[in-house]
Amino acid sequence: MCSKVLYFILKGLFKNRLYCNMKPRGLHAVQDFCEKGYNKSMRYILFVLSLSLLACSLIPAAQQPMPEQLLLPRYEDLLPDGAAAPGLPTNPDASADPNAEPRLRNVLEQMNVPFSEQNWLTLRQLVDTQPSGLWSRSQDFSAAENLQANFQRFGPLFNPPINSAENYRVRAVSFAEKASVPHYLDLDYFLTHQRILVAKWDANTSEFVVKQSDGSLVNYLLTQAVTSPRYLKVVF
């Protein structure tokens, strides 16, 4: 933006000078008029140029993020894409009454998914864990880097778009603290990694967030892809 302003100012200045130089030298009145007009224009242009450069220094232009800043943390493989892994069992209750609330234990048994008592204990602890207010770190990224990556990817999904990483974090924590929002078990992730992962999802607002065992959060976004059999509602 600043370079364009400078370009047009210098272009106008050059044209003004070129016009005066093309006037016959014998026409002193015209030549004097050009010189005076040129000097006056020069002072005005320098003034405008100074203000433009000052504005550019005080209000720097927005910079496009570098490609490495847009790299998403490893937790991004947890995104609800609506696709089930090959061989994922079929939920026999998927076509049942949508208002019914089957117990998760019964659902897993009908799907022949082995789920030990230790798994149940871990799941219960995850569901009962309150948000810590912190973001999740990963093997390759710090919590701050994961937060920034999530914000850049998912902040624009909201209406209006979330305008800062801190506001994005605050919104995520506020959502995760709502006791009325149900938890979902990511069955695909459990069968693939043998690790229990839970997310909170509101079907009405489309808000979704993953909650870790330490209360930290990751992947706060909007989606309607939380569907069975990949995601099973946790009802004890």
C-alpha positions in Angstrom: 0.0 0.0 0.0 2.7 2.5 1.0 4.8 1.6 -2.1 1.8 2.4 -4.3 1.3 5.8 -2.7 4.9 6.6 -3.3 4.7 5.4 -6.9 1.7 7.7 -7.8 3.2 10.7 -6.0 6.5 10.4 -7.9 4.7 9.7 -11.2 2.7 12.9 -10.8 5.8 14.9 -9.9 7.7 13.6 -13.0 4.8 14.5 -15.3 4.6 18.0 -13.9 8.3 18.6 -14.5 8.2 17.1 -18.0 5.4 19.4 -19.0 7.3 22.5 -17.9 10.5 21.4 -19.6 8.6 21.0 -22.9 7.5 24.7 -22.9 9.5 27.1 -25.2 12.3 28.8 -23.4 11.3 32.2 -24.8 8.1 32.2 -23.0 9.5 33.5 -19.7 6.1 34.1 -18.2 5.0 30.5 -18.8 8.4 29.3 -17.6 8.2 31.3 -14.4 4.7 30.0 -13.8 5.9 26.4 -14.3 8.8 26.9 -11.9 6.6 28.5 -9.2 3.9 25.9 -9.7 6.4 23.1 -9.6 8.0 24.4 -6.4 4.7 24.7 -4.7 3.6 21.3 -5.9 6.9 19.9 -4.6 6.4 21.3 -1.1 2.8 19.9 -1.0 3.9 16.5 -2.3 6.7 16.3 0.2 4.3 17.1 3.0 1.8 14.4 1.8 4.7 11.9 1.3 5.9 12.5 4.9 2.4 11.9 6.2 2.0 8.7 4.1 5.3 7.3 5.3 4.5 8.2 8.9 1.1 6.4 8.6 2.8 3.4 7.1 5.2 3.1 9.9 2.5 3.5 12.6 0.1 1.1 10.9 2.1 -1.6 9.3 0.4 -3.6 6.5 -0.9 -7.0 7.4 1.5 -9.8 6.6 0.6 -13.1 5.1 1.6 -15.9 7.5 4.6 -18.0 6.4 3.8 -21.5 5.3 5.4 -23.0 8.4 3.0 -20.9 10.5 0.1 -22.7 8.9 1.3 -26.2 9.7 -1.1 -27.8 12.0 -0.1 -29.8 15.0 -0.4 -33.6 15.1 -3.7 -33.3 16.9 -5.2 -32.3 13.6 -5.6 -35.9 12.7 -8.4 -35.9 15.2 -10.5 -33.6 13.2 -14.1 -34.8 12.7 -14.2 -35.4 9.0 -17.2 -37.7 9.1 -15.2 -40.6 7.7 -14.7 -43.9 9.6 -11.5 -45.9 9.4 -11.7 -49.1 7.4 -13.1 -52.0 9.4 -14.8 -49.7 12.0 -17.8 -51.6 13.5 -21.3 -50.6 12.6 -23.4 -49.1 15.3 -26.5 -51.1 15.5 -28.4 -48.2 17.1 -27.5 -45.7 14.3 -31.0 -46.0 12.8 -32.8 -46.2 16.2 -34.9 -43.4 17.7 -32.7 -40.3 17.6 -34.3 -39.2 20.9 -33.1 -42.4 22.7 -30.1 -42.3 24.9 -28.5 -45.7 24.9 -25.8 -46.4 27.4 -22.4 -46.4 25.8 -21.5 -49.7 27.4 -24.4 -51.4 25.6 -23.5 -49.8 22.3 -19.9 -50.9 22.5 -21.0 -54.5 23.5 -23.3 -54.6 20.5 -20.5 -53.4 18.3 -18.1 -56.1 19.7 -15.6 -53.4 20.7 -13.4 -54.6 23.6 -13.5 -52.0 26.4 -11.9 -52.9 29.7 -12.9 -51.7 33.1 -9.7 -49.6 33.1 -10.9 -48.0 29.9 -14.2 -47.2 31.6 -12.4 -45.7 34.5 -10.2 -43.5 32.2 -13.3 -42.4 30.2 -15.1 -41.4 33.4 -12.1 -39.4 34.6 -11.9 -37.6 31.2 -15.5 -36.7 31.3 -15.3 -35.4 34.8 -12.1 -33.4 34.2 -12.8 -29.7 34.2 -11.1 -27.5 31.6 -7.8 -26.1 32.9 -7.9 -23.0 30.8 -4.7 -24.1 29.0 -4.2 -25.3 25.4 -2.8 -28.7 24.6 0.8 -29.2 23.6 1.9 -32.0 21.3 5.1 -33.9 20.5 6.4 -31.3 18.0 4.6 -28.1 19.1 4.3 -26.1 22.3 0.8 -25.2 23.6 1.3 -21.6 22.3 2.1 -22.9 18.8 -0.8 -25.3 18.8 -3.1 -22.5 19.9 -1.9 -20.2 17.2 -2.2 -23.0 14.5 -5.8 -23.8 15.7 -6.8 -20.1 15.7 -5.5 -19.5 12.2 -7.3 -22.5 10.9 -10.6 -22.4 12.8 -11.1 -18.8 13.9 -12.5 -17.8 10.5 -15.2 -20.5 10.8 -17.1 -18.5 13.4 -19.5 -15.7 12.6 -18.2 -13.2 13.2 -14.7 -14.6 12.9 -12.8 -14.7 16.1 -10.2 -11.9 16.0 -7.4 -13.2 18.2 -5.8 -16.3 19.5 -6.6 -15.3 23.1 -10.3 -14.7 22.3 -10.3 -18.1 20.6 -8.9 -19.8 23.7 -11.4 -18.0 26.0 -14.3 -19.0 23.8 -13.1 -22.6 23.8 -12.8 -22.7 27.5 -16.2 -21.2 28.0 -17.7 -23.8 25.7 -15.9 -26.7 27.4 -17.2 -25.6 30.8 -20.8 -26.0 29.8 -22.2 -29.0 31.8 -25.1 -29.3 29.4 -22.9 -30.1 26.4 -22.5 -33.9 26.0 -19.2 -35.8 25.6 -18.4 -38.1 22.6 -16.0 -40.9 22.4 -13.8 -41.0 19.3 -14.1 -44.7 18.5 -11.9 -44.5 15.4 -9.1 -42.9 17.4 -9.5 -45.5 20.2 -9.3 -48.5 17.8 -6.4 -47.0 15.9 -4.2 -45.7 18.8 -5.6 -47.6 21.8 -6.0 -44.3 23.5 -9.3 -42.8 24.8 -10.1 -39.4 23.3 -13.2 -37.4 24.2 -14.7 -34.3 22.6 -17.6 -32.1 23.6 -20.0 -31.2 20.8 -23.2 -29.1 20.7 -25.4 -30.2 17.8 -27.3 -26.9 17.9 -24.3 -24.5 17.7 -22.0 -27.0 15.9 -19.2 -26.1 18.4 -16.7 -28.9 19.0 -13.6 -29.2 21.2 -11.2 -32.0 22.2 -10.5 -32.2 25.9 -7.3 -33.9 27.2 -6.8 -35.7 30.5 -5.0 -32.7 32.0 -8.0 -30.4 31.2 -6.2 -28.7 28.3 -8.1 -28.2 25.1 -7.4 -28.4 21.3 -9.3 -28.2 18.1 -12.1 -25.8 18.9 -14.2 -25.5 15.7 -17.6 -25.7 14.1 -18.7 -28.9 12.5 -21.7 -31.1 11.9 -19.6 -34.2 11.1 -19.9 -35.7 14.6 -21.6 -38.9 13.5 -21.8 -42.5 14.4 -20.0 -44.9 14.3 -16.9 -42.7 14.6 -18.3 -40.6 17.4 -20.4 -42.2 20.1 -22.3 -40.2 22.7 -21.1 -40.9 26.2 -24.0 -42.0 28.4 -23.1 -44.0 31.5 
